[in-house]
Amino acid sequence: MRFSGLRVLKEGLTGNKGWRPHWRDPEPKPEYDIVIIGGGGHGLSTAYYLARDHGLKNIAVLERGYIGGGNIGRNTTIVRANYFLQGNSEFYSHSLKLWEGLEEDLNYNVMHSQRGIINLFHSDGQRDAAARRGNMMISQGDDAILLGREDLRKMVPYLNFDDLRFPLYGGLYHPRGGTARHDAVAWGYARGADQRGVDLIQNCEVTGIDIENGQVKGVQTVRGPIRAKKVAMVAAGRSSQVAAMAGMRLPIESHILQAFVTEGLKPVIDNVITFGMGHFYISQSDKGGLVFGGDLDFYASYAARGNLPTVEHVMEAGMALMPMIGKAKVLRSWGGIMDMSPDGSPIIDKTHIDGLYVNCGWNYGGFKAVPGSGSVFAHLIATGNYHPASTRHRLDRFRTGRSIIDEEGKGSQHNLH
Ligand SMILES: Cc1cc2nc3c(=O)[nH]c(=O)nc-3n(C[C@H](O)[C@H](O)[C@H](O)COP(=O)(O)OP(=O)(O)OC[C@H]3O[C@@H](n4cnc5c(N)ncnc54)[C@H](O)[C@@H]3O)c2cc1C
C-alpha cells in the first residue's frame, strides 16, 4: 500500500475502507538471522536499513510494549546537525542528510519541517563559543549563521530583551534544523521494515540473552526462546538492564527528562529556540501546541515520569525568556528514560561476545539520530566494519580513556550541569 494524493482522494470518496494495517502482527519464529531488542526509533531504523541496504530479511524486532511507546514517541522532536566535535559532527551531518530524503524514501509523511533552530547566547565568551561551533558546522558542510542582538530582535521580537537574568547577546542560527512528528517516524520505519519482510513482534519482552563459549545463540522472551546468529541491543533507557542479561555493565545512567505541551494556539513561534542558560527550549507543533522542556530531573530512575521541582524550574525559565507564554494552558506533560553516557555521546559497537552488538547512550538527543544510527548500525551488523560516519562511537573509549567524545564535559555525573 503506497500513499499518494490520488489514494487519499479515492479513499475519501469511498468511505476510507481500503486502508490496511501498516504492519503485520506475526508470531515469533523459533530462529532468525538477526534479533533486534527494542522497537524504538533506533531498533526500527536498524531493521529497515538492514533490509533496504544489505538485503537481509530474516530479522525480528522484539518490543516489550508497543511500537512508539518508548522515547521515540515521547521526545520534543528536534532534528539538527550542530555538534562541535569530530565523531559526532560527521555522524549527525550524515543523519540530517537522511532526514532530508526520509519522507520520499519511506513514502510516509513524517512532517519533517526545517524551520530553523536558534541557540541563544548571553555573554562575549558564549558568543565566541557559538562562532567556533558555527565554523565547525560549516566545515562539516552544514549551515550556521551567527546572529547579533538586533538580528535576533528582528527574528524573535517576543523574547524578553529588557530584563532577562542572562542578557540576550545573540544566537547561533541553524536553518536546516527543525522538527518532525515523532510517532510518524516510528510508524514509517516500522511499515518500511515490515514491507521488506522484517517481523515486528510487540508485547515480547526479552528476559535473557543466551551465550555459549563467547558466542551469542539467541534470546529468552516472555513468548519463549528465539535462536539468533546475531543479537543487537537497542533498548535506549533500559540498555543497562538488557546488557546485564549478557553479563555486561555499561557506562550508562538512566535519568528522566520531562516535556510539556500547551493547548493549541495560533502560529506564534516560527523556529526552535534553545535557552541553555535557563535550561529551557521551545517550538510550536503544527497543531499549534507549544512544545517545551528543560533539563534532566537529576536522579537515576526507570520511571517514565518526572517530578515537580523540574516542572517549576522549566515554567520559570520559560516565563523569564518569553513572558507572553504565561497565558497558555499546559495540557500534558510526561517523562522519558534517557540513556546518559559519560561523555554525552553514543555507543554504536560490537561487544566482546561474538554476534552481540550494542547501540545506546543517546542522552537527550537520540531522535535526530534515528536515521543515522540505523544506517551505521546496520552497516556494522551486516559487514562487521564501522561505517565511515561512525568510527569513533566505540564502547572501549570509556575503558581506555582514548578518543572520548566529550560533547557535554560533565563526566559521569549528570547532576553536574
Ligand atoms: C522528553 C524528551 C524529549 C526529548 N527531546 C529530543 C529532541 O528534541 N531531539 C532529539 O534528538 N532527541 C530527543 N530526546 C531523546 C530521544 O527521544 C531518545 O534519545 C531516543 O528516542 C532513544 O532511542 P529510541 O527511539 O530507540 O528509544 P525508545 O523508543 O525508548 O526505544 C527503546 C525500546 O526498547 C524497548 N525495550 C526495553 N527493554 C526491552 C526488553 N527487555 N525487551 C524488549 N524491548 C525492550 C522499550 O520498550 C522501547 O520501546 C528526548 C527524549 C525525551 C524523553
PDBQT file of the ligand as one rigid body, heavy atoms in Angstrom, charges set to zero:
ROOT
HETATM    1  C1  LIG A 501      11.132  14.446  26.987  1.00  0.00    +0.000 C 
HETATM    2  C2  LIG A 501      12.146  14.074  25.949  1.00  0.00    +0.000 A 
HETATM    3  C3  LIG A 501      12.499  14.990  24.981  1.00  0.00    +0.000 A 
HETATM    4  C4  LIG A 501      13.441  14.651  24.006  1.00  0.00    +0.000 A 
HETATM    5  N1  LIG A 501      13.703  15.543  23.021  1.00  0.00    +0.000 NA
HETATM    6  C5  LIG A 501      14.525  15.205  21.992  1.00  0.00    +0.000 A 
HETATM    7  C6  LIG A 501      14.705  16.096  20.913  1.00  0.00    +0.000 A 
HETATM    8  O1  LIG A 501      14.073  17.166  20.850  1.00  0.00    +0.000 OA
HETATM    9  N2  LIG A 501      15.570  15.736  19.916  1.00  0.00    +0.000 N 
HETATM   10  C7  LIG A 501      16.259  14.570  19.964  1.00  0.00    +0.000 A 
HETATM   11  O2  LIG A 501      17.055  14.334  19.059  1.00  0.00    +0.000 OA
HETATM   12  N3  LIG A 501      16.085  13.679  20.974  1.00  0.00    +0.000 NA
HETATM   13  C8  LIG A 501      15.230  13.961  21.984  1.00  0.00    +0.000 A 
HETATM   14  N4  LIG A 501      15.011  13.076  23.013  1.00  0.00    +0.000 N 
HETATM   15  C9  LIG A 501      15.797  11.830  23.043  1.00  0.00    +0.000 C 
HETATM   16  C10 LIG A 501      15.227  10.725  22.172  1.00  0.00    +0.000 C 
HETATM   17  O3  LIG A 501      13.830  10.621  22.327  1.00  0.00    +0.000 OA
HETATM   18  C11 LIG A 501      15.893   9.394  22.537  1.00  0.00    +0.000 C 
HETATM   19  O4  LIG A 501      17.296   9.546  22.601  1.00  0.00    +0.000 OA
HETATM   20  C12 LIG A 501      15.597   8.281  21.523  1.00  0.00    +0.000 C 
HETATM   21  O5  LIG A 501      14.214   8.232  21.220  1.00  0.00    +0.000 OA
HETATM   22  C13 LIG A 501      16.057   6.941  22.102  1.00  0.00    +0.000 C 
HETATM   23  O6  LIG A 501      16.069   5.923  21.143  1.00  0.00    +0.000 OA
HETATM   24  P1  LIG A 501      14.804   5.008  20.765  1.00  0.00    +0.000 P 
HETATM   25  O7  LIG A 501      13.855   5.807  19.960  1.00  0.00    +0.000 OA
HETATM   26  O8  LIG A 501      15.294   3.781  20.147  1.00  0.00    +0.000 OA
HETATM   27  O9  LIG A 501      14.202   4.736  22.226  1.00  0.00    +0.000 OA
HETATM   28  P2  LIG A 501      12.859   4.021  22.678  1.00  0.00    +0.000 P 
HETATM   29  O10 LIG A 501      11.704   4.457  21.862  1.00  0.00    +0.000 OA
HETATM   30  O11 LIG A 501      12.767   4.209  24.159  1.00  0.00    +0.000 OA
HETATM   31  O12 LIG A 501      13.156   2.505  22.295  1.00  0.00    +0.000 OA
HETATM   32  C14 LIG A 501      13.716   1.522  23.139  1.00  0.00    +0.000 C 
HETATM   33  C15 LIG A 501      12.715   0.395  23.176  1.00  0.00    +0.000 C 
HETATM   34  O13 LIG A 501      13.297  -0.733  23.811  1.00  0.00    +0.000 OA
HETATM   35  C16 LIG A 501      12.245  -1.421  24.440  1.00  0.00    +0.000 C 
HETATM   36  N5  LIG A 501      12.791  -2.355  25.424  1.00  0.00    +0.000 N 
HETATM   37  C17 LIG A 501      13.452  -2.054  26.566  1.00  0.00    +0.000 A 
HETATM   38  N6  LIG A 501      13.781  -3.174  27.203  1.00  0.00    +0.000 NA
HETATM   39  C18 LIG A 501      13.329  -4.204  26.452  1.00  0.00    +0.000 A 
HETATM   40  C19 LIG A 501      13.362  -5.622  26.597  1.00  0.00    +0.000 A 
HETATM   41  N7  LIG A 501      13.918  -6.215  27.661  1.00  0.00    +0.000 N 
HETATM   42  N8  LIG A 501      12.778  -6.385  25.627  1.00  0.00    +0.000 NA
HETATM   43  C20 LIG A 501      12.199  -5.829  24.543  1.00  0.00    +0.000 A 
HETATM   44  N9  LIG A 501      12.141  -4.487  24.370  1.00  0.00    +0.000 NA
HETATM   45  C21 LIG A 501      12.705  -3.686  25.309  1.00  0.00    +0.000 A 
HETATM   46  C22 LIG A 501      11.412  -0.313  25.064  1.00  0.00    +0.000 C 
HETATM   47  O14 LIG A 501      10.097  -0.735  25.398  1.00  0.00    +0.000 OA
HETATM   48  C23 LIG A 501      11.460   0.745  23.977  1.00  0.00    +0.000 C 
HETATM   49  O15 LIG A 501      10.327   0.721  23.134  1.00  0.00    +0.000 OA
HETATM   50  C24 LIG A 501      14.063  13.373  24.007  1.00  0.00    +0.000 A 
HETATM   51  C25 LIG A 501      13.672  12.431  24.978  1.00  0.00    +0.000 A 
HETATM   52  C26 LIG A 501      12.708  12.768  25.925  1.00  0.00    +0.000 A 
HETATM   53  C27 LIG A 501      12.287  11.745  26.932  1.00  0.00    +0.000 C 
ENDROOT
TORSDOF 0
